[in-house]
Amino acid sequence: MVMDDPDLYELEEATGIGIFEPGTFLESKIDKDQIMGVLGYTALGMILMVVATVVIMIPLMMTSLIIVTYYAVYIDPLAMLIMTGAEIAFVIPPLYYVKKRGLPKSAIGIKNMLSPTDAILGLIFGAIMIGSNIAISWLVTEATGPPAPGGEEFLVARNWPEMIAWVIAMLVFVGFTEELIFRGFMQRRMEMYFRGRGTSNHQLVALFISSFIFAAIHLDLIGLPTRFVLGVFLGFLAQQRNYNLLGPSVAHGMNNAVVVLLSSLPFLF
């Protein structure tokens, strides 16, 4: 069950007492200026990730894993795998935020990262998300036709070592980093902001707004409905587990890894 104040839970967990003292090392509320700052930090994370991607692409172009022509851009699947490392840039703004304010890393969801319960819940939600992903993608394709060629065709493993590398990349570099910035950092503070304003159903409001931002920031209009629904699943799990990132990270990484696996079946078997 979600507690009214995620940080109240943290204080009780850290001290063993059921009180909250304003002015301690944990946030109690988020005002308008703070939430705008949080959104700014989130946008900064996206910018840093793009910059990191470009930096990684330069040596890959020199090795011909990426070829840019007048007509098209060819990206070797191995290059796509390597470029997932750029997502580590997502963790920089949240970590700077907590360091600047003297907050513990648990304030952005880094806690109990070996919890069996959260890992199992992540696997369960991941399975549900995979089914939803397939169903929604099919409905969108039926309504709009096949998507135009884009980056998805490069999410392929051509052998089992690459597939194992993709699973690790999706769990660590994609699942964890995106959950850190979108759920542990942004959604959690958005929930605190709307609760402080007395917004009815503040948890749902924060869940839907953060899920829309998560979907929109991928800059894929056709894939927006799918990513929004997946964001709702991940955000709901985060809320139910007091913003422990382990479950959402496992679910996110599992969903993405299965997408790669399905694309790779002709190469693996």
N, C-alpha and C positions, 0 to 999 in steps of 0.2 A: 504494500500500500504506500502511496506517495504521501509524504509528510508535508504539512503546509509550508515549511521553510526548509529547503535543502541544506542551508547553512546551519540551521538549528540542529539538524541531525548530525552535521559534522562536529559541532561543538560538544554535543552530548557524547559522540563517539570518542572524541579526543580527551575529554575531561572526566567522563563517567558521571556527569551531573546533568540534570534536566533543566538548565537555566540558560538564558541568553543575555549576555551583557553587551549593550551597545558600546562601540568603540574598541572592541577586541579585534583580534587578528582576522576575523571573518566578516564578510559583507552581510548586512542585514536587509538592505534595500538598494534599489537602483533608481536614480532620478532620470529626468529627460536628458540632461547633458551626458550622463554616464552611458545611457543606452545608445545615444548617438556615437559616443566614443567606441562602444563595443562594436557597432556596425562598421565604423571606420576601421577598426582593427581587423574585422573580418574581411573587408574589402582589401586591406593591405596584405592579408594572407594570400588572397587570390593573385594580387599583383606580384608578390614575391615568388609564388609558384610559377607564374608565367615567365618571369625573369630567369628562374632556375632552369626551366625547360629550355629556354633559348640557349643558356650557357651550356647545357648538356648536349644540345643539338649540334653545336659548332664542331666539336671533335668527331661526332658521328658522321657529319657531312664529309669530313676529311677522309674518313674510312669507307665512304660510299655506302654506308648503311642508310643514309638519307640522301636522296637525289632530287634536287629542285630543277625543274625544266620550265619552259615557257608554257607548256600545256598542263602540267600536273606535278604533284609532289609524290615521290615514291618513298615510303617509309618501311624499312625491313621490320618484320615482327620483333626481332631481337632489339632493334632500336627503340621500339615502343615499350618493350619490357624495361630497358635501361632508363627510359625517360620517366617511368613511374616514380623513380627516386626523387624527382623534383617535388613531389607532394610533401616531402619532409619540411618544406618551407612553410607549410600551413601551421606548424607548431610554434613558429617563432613569435608571432604577435601574442597568442595566449600566454606563452611562457614569460614574455616580457611584461605583460599585463600583471600577472600574479607577483612577479619579482618586484615590480615598481610599487605595488601596494602592500608588499609584505605578506601576501596570502600563501597558504600552503598549496601544493599541487593538487590536493584533493578538491580544492575550490574549482578546478576545471575538470574534475572527474577522474583524475589519476589516483586510484585507491583500490585496494582489494583486487589487484590485477591477477591473482591466482585463485579467485573464488570459483569452485566447481559449479555452484548454483548458477552464477552469471554466465559461465561458459556454456552450460547445458541450455539455458534460456536463449543464448545467442544462436546455438545450433537450431533450436526449434523455430525461432523467429526467422532465421536464415532460410529454412525450408519453406516457410509460409511466404516469404518474400520472393523466392524463386518461382513459386506457383503464380503469385500475383504478377510478377514481372512478365512471365510468359503470356498470361491471359490478357493483360493490358496491352502489351506489345502487339498481340494478335488483333485485338479490337482496333487499335490505332492503325495498323496496316490495312485492315479491312475497310476502314473509313477513308484513309488518305492514299492508299497504294503503297508500294514498296518504298522505303526511304532512299534518298539520294546517296550515292557513295560518300563515305566520310571516314572517320577514324576507326569505326567499329571493326572493319574488315582487317585491321592490323592487330587486333587483339586475338592472336592465334599462337598456339604452341605447336611447333612442328615435330617435337619429340617429347618423351616423358621428362627428361631433365629440365627442359624449358617449362613444361607444365608445372612441375614442382616449384620452379622459380616464380612462376606466375602466382601460385597459391600463396607463397611467402610474401610476394610483393603486394598482393591484394589485402592480406591480413595486416601487414605492418605499415607499408607506405601509403596505402589507400584507405583501408578500413579504419585503422587507428587514427591517422592524421586528420581525416575528414570528420570523424566523430568527435575528436578533440575540439576542433574549431567550431563546428556547427551545432553540436549537442552540448558537450561539456562546457563550452565557453559561451556561445551566442544564445542558444535556446534557454539555458539555465538562467541567464541574466534577463532575458526577455520575460520569462515567467515571473521573476522577482519584480520586474518593472510593472507589469500589468497587475500583479497582486497588490503592489503598493498604491496603485491608482484606484483600487477597489473595483477592478473590472470583473464582471460576472464571468465565471468559467475561464479564469485567467490562464489555467493550464492548457485548455483547448486552443485559446487564442494564440498563445505562445507557440504551441505545437504546429498549428496550421501556418502561421506566418513564417516561422523558421523553416518549415518544410518547403514552402513556396520559394523562399530565398535559396535554399539548398538546390532545388530543381532548376531555378532560373539561372543560377550562377554557372551552370554547365553550358549555357548558350546553345541549347539544342531544343528548338520549339517542338519538334515531333516527339522527342523523348521526355518532354516536360511532364505530361500526366503520369508516366511510369515512375519517374524520379520523385515526383511529389508524393505518390502513394508510398513508395519505399521510404521516403523521409518521414512520413507519418508513423510507419511501423517502427523505425529506428528511434524517433523522438519519444514515442509512447513507451518503448522498452526502457529508454533512459530515464523517463519520469518514474516508472514503476520501480526502478532499482536505485532511486535517489541519485541519479546521474553517475553511477558507476559505468565507466566506458567499456569495460570488458565485454559485456553482452552485446551492445550495439556494434562494437568493433568486429567481433566474431561474425555476427549476422551480416554486416556490410561486406566483409571480406569474403565470406562464404558465397553470398549472392554473386559478387563480381567474379569469383573464381569459377563458379559453375557456368557463367556466361562465356568465359574464355574456353572452358572445357567443351561446351556444346559447339563452339565455333571451330574447335580443333579436332573433332571426332574423325574427319576424313584423314587427318595426318597421323593420328595416334593408333588407329585400328585398320 
